[in-house]
Amino acid sequence: MINFETMCKCILVVLLAFGAMGCTSTMDIKPEQITVMSKRSKTYLALGDSYTIGTAIAAPDNFPNQLADSVFSADATEVSVKIVAQNGWRTDDLQRGINRTDLDSVYDLVSLLIGVNNQYQGLPIEDFEQDFRRLLDTAIRYAGHDKRHVFVVSIPNYGYTPFGANKKEETTADLEKFNGLSKRICEEFGVDYYNITDISLEAETNASYRAKDDLHPSAVQYAAWVSSFLDRVISKLD
């Protein structure tokens, strides 16, 4: 039989063992750290023509969708893109397209790129001016009347493509007038104007800057556009 003293010693050993186990387990356990990433969601309305919709390339490669992807990569802001644009649209076509499209009342970001088909069809620049002013008003309205959330992109120079090479000088002179006018109107309205025309000139010698139709920008050229104004667009979304 185990006497009382021996029993006490056994109990003491067991208690000490459990105590040691308890201390060890408490020291080893570390609270799990859970990091919750905050996501921002923004909406973007892109208004324009073939240069906005991305004629002759895949839809994800046009400049509005590349811009949304680049914004997400830069600061994890998710941008939902709505495009109102068609190949061949003039300024008046775009206004009618906007009027018949079901749109939200307000967007966090609105862009406008229009006018090349006015020039290509030889329409009076005075008509372009009137329509462009109306379209800029429309863009500002869809930005919640906050012009800081609006930007205009200049018209690329298709005279520097194989398609337009035979009228390069004439096209260049015309587009300088159209872009000069739209820039002045943007300054008057207090809206940011992003000049990508200089970038488009590289399409003359760099085949990677041209889509398969040898007229419209490629995904590579659109990426260069986006890179040139990405930081300024991100600041508009803050």
C-alpha positions in Angstrom: 0.0 0.0 0.0 1.1 3.6 -0.7 1.5 5.6 2.4 0.2 9.1 2.9 3.6 10.8 2.3 4.2 8.9 -0.9 0.8 9.8 -2.2 1.4 13.5 -1.5 4.6 13.4 -3.4 2.9 11.8 -6.4 0.2 14.4 -6.4 2.8 17.2 -6.1 4.7 15.8 -9.1 1.6 15.6 -11.2 0.6 19.2 -10.3 4.0 20.5 -11.1 4.0 18.6 -14.5 0.6 20.1 -15.4 1.8 23.5 -14.3 4.9 23.3 -16.5 2.8 22.2 -19.5 0.4 25.1 -18.9 3.2 27.6 -18.8 4.9 26.2 -21.9 1.7 26.2 -23.9 0.7 29.7 -22.9 4.1 31.1 -23.9 4.1 29.3 -27.3 0.7 30.3 -28.4 0.7 33.6 -30.3 -2.5 35.4 -31.3 -3.3 35.0 -35.0 -2.8 38.2 -36.9 -5.6 38.8 -39.5 -5.0 41.6 -42.0 -8.2 42.9 -43.7 -7.6 44.6 -47.0 -9.9 47.5 -47.5 -11.2 47.6 -51.1 -12.4 50.8 -52.9 -14.8 50.6 -55.8 -15.1 53.4 -58.3 -17.1 53.8 -61.5 -15.8 55.1 -64.8 -17.7 56.4 -67.9 -15.6 56.5 -71.1 -17.2 58.5 -73.9 -15.8 58.5 -77.5 -15.4 56.7 -80.8 -13.1 54.0 -82.2 -10.2 55.2 -80.2 -12.1 54.6 -77.0 -13.8 51.3 -77.9 -10.6 49.9 -79.3 -11.4 49.0 -82.9 -9.3 46.1 -84.3 -8.1 44.9 -80.8 -9.6 42.9 -78.0 -11.9 44.8 -75.7 -9.8 44.3 -72.5 -6.9 46.0 -74.3 -8.6 49.3 -75.1 -7.4 52.3 -73.1 -10.4 52.6 -70.6 -10.0 48.9 -69.6 -6.2 49.1 -69.4 -6.6 52.2 -67.3 -8.9 50.4 -64.9 -6.5 47.5 -64.6 -3.6 49.9 -64.0 -5.4 51.8 -61.3 -6.2 48.5 -59.5 -2.5 47.4 -59.8 -1.3 50.7 -58.4 -3.6 51.1 -55.3 -6.1 48.2 -55.2 -9.0 50.4 -56.3 -11.5 48.4 -58.3 -12.8 50.4 -61.3 -16.0 49.4 -63.1 -15.9 50.6 -66.7 -18.9 51.7 -68.8 -18.1 52.6 -72.4 -20.3 54.7 -74.7 -18.4 54.7 -78.0 -18.6 53.2 -81.6 -16.4 53.0 -84.5 -17.0 56.0 -86.9 -18.9 58.2 -84.4 -18.7 61.9 -84.8 -19.5 64.4 -82.0 -23.2 64.4 -82.9 -23.3 60.6 -83.0 -21.8 60.4 -79.5 -24.4 62.8 -78.1 -27.2 60.7 -79.5 -25.5 57.5 -78.2 -25.3 59.0 -74.7 -29.0 60.0 -74.8 -30.2 56.5 -75.7 -27.9 54.6 -73.3 -29.1 53.6 -69.8 -26.5 55.2 -67.6 -26.0 55.8 -63.9 -26.7 59.4 -62.8 -23.1 59.9 -61.5 -19.7 58.4 -62.1 -16.5 58.8 -60.2 -14.5 59.3 -63.4 -15.5 60.5 -66.9 -13.3 60.7 -70.0 -14.0 62.2 -73.4 -12.1 61.5 -76.7 -13.9 62.5 -79.8 -13.5 64.5 -83.1 -11.4 62.4 -85.5 -14.4 61.5 -87.6 -15.5 65.1 -87.8 -12.1 65.8 -89.3 -12.0 62.7 -91.5 -15.4 63.5 -93.0 -14.4 67.1 -93.7 -17.1 68.6 -91.4 -16.8 72.3 -90.3 -14.7 72.8 -87.2 -17.3 75.3 -86.0 -19.8 72.4 -85.7 -17.2 70.4 -83.8 -16.7 73.3 -81.4 -20.4 73.5 -80.6 -20.8 69.8 -80.2 -17.6 69.4 -78.1 -18.8 72.1 -75.7 -22.1 70.3 -75.3 -20.3 67.0 -74.8 -18.0 68.4 -72.2 -21.0 69.8 -70.3 -22.5 66.3 -70.5 -19.3 64.7 -69.1 -19.2 67.2 -66.2 -22.8 66.4 -65.4 -22.2 62.7 -65.3 -19.2 63.4 -63.0 -21.7 64.9 -60.5 -20.8 68.4 -61.7 -17.3 68.0 -60.4 -14.9 68.9 -63.2 -12.0 67.5 -61.3 -13.3 64.0 -62.1 -13.3 64.6 -65.8 -10.5 64.4 -68.4 -10.2 64.8 -72.1 -7.8 62.8 -74.3 -6.4 64.4 -77.5 -7.0 62.9 -80.9 -4.3 60.6 -82.1 -2.7 61.5 -85.5 -3.6 58.7 -87.9 -1.6 60.4 -90.6 1.4 58.6 -89.0 -0.1 55.2 -89.9 0.1 53.2 -93.2 -3.6 53.9 -93.7 -3.3 57.7 -93.5 0.3 58.1 -94.9 -0.8 59.5 -98.2 -2.4 62.5 -96.5 0.0 62.9 -93.6 0.6 66.6 -93.9 -3.0 67.5 -94.5 -4.2 65.3 -91.6 -1.6 66.7 -89.3 -2.6 70.3 -90.0 -6.3 69.5 -89.5 -5.8 67.6 -86.3 -3.6 70.3 -84.8 -6.6 72.7 -85.3 -9.1 70.2 -83.7 -6.8 69.4 -80.8 -5.8 73.0 -80.3 -9.5 74.0 -80.1 -10.5 71.2 -77.7 -7.5 72.1 -75.5 -8.6 75.7 -75.3 -12.1 74.7 -74.5 -10.9 72.4 -71.7 -8.8 75.3 -70.3 -11.9 77.5 -70.4 -14.0 74.8 -68.6 -11.2 74.0 -66.1 -11.0 70.3 -67.3 -7.7 68.3 -67.5 -6.5 67.7 -71.1 -4.1 64.8 -71.7 -2.0 65.0 -74.9 -1.4 61.6 -76.3 -1.0 62.8 -79.9 2.8 62.8 -79.6 2.8 59.2 -78.5 0.7 58.2 -81.5 3.4 59.5 -83.9 5.5 56.5 -83.1 3.1 54.3 -85.0 4.8 55.5 -88.2 7.9 53.5 -87.5 6.9 51.1 -84.7 4.6 48.4 -86.0 3.9 47.3 -82.4 2.0 50.6 -81.9 -0.5 49.7 -84.7 -3.5 47.4 -84.6 -3.9 44.7 -87.3 -5.8 47.2 -89.5 -2.7 49.5 -89.7 -4.9 52.4 -88.6 -6.0 52.2 -85.0 -3.7 52.0 -81.9 -2.6 48.6 -80.6 -2.7 47.4 -77.0 0.9 48.4 -76.7 0.2 52.0 -77.8 -2.8 52.2 -75.5 -0.6 51.1 -72.6 1.8 54.0 -73.4 -1.2 56.4 -73.2 -2.3 55.0 -69.8 1.2 55.2 -68.4 1.5 58.9 -69.4 -1.6 59.9 -67.4 -2.1 57.2 -64.8 -0.8 59.1 -61.8 -3.1 62.1 -62.6 -6.1 59.8 -63.0 -5.4 58.1 -59.6 -5.4 61.5 -57.9 -8.8 62.2 -59.4 -10.1 59.1 -57.6 -8.9 60.1 -54.1 
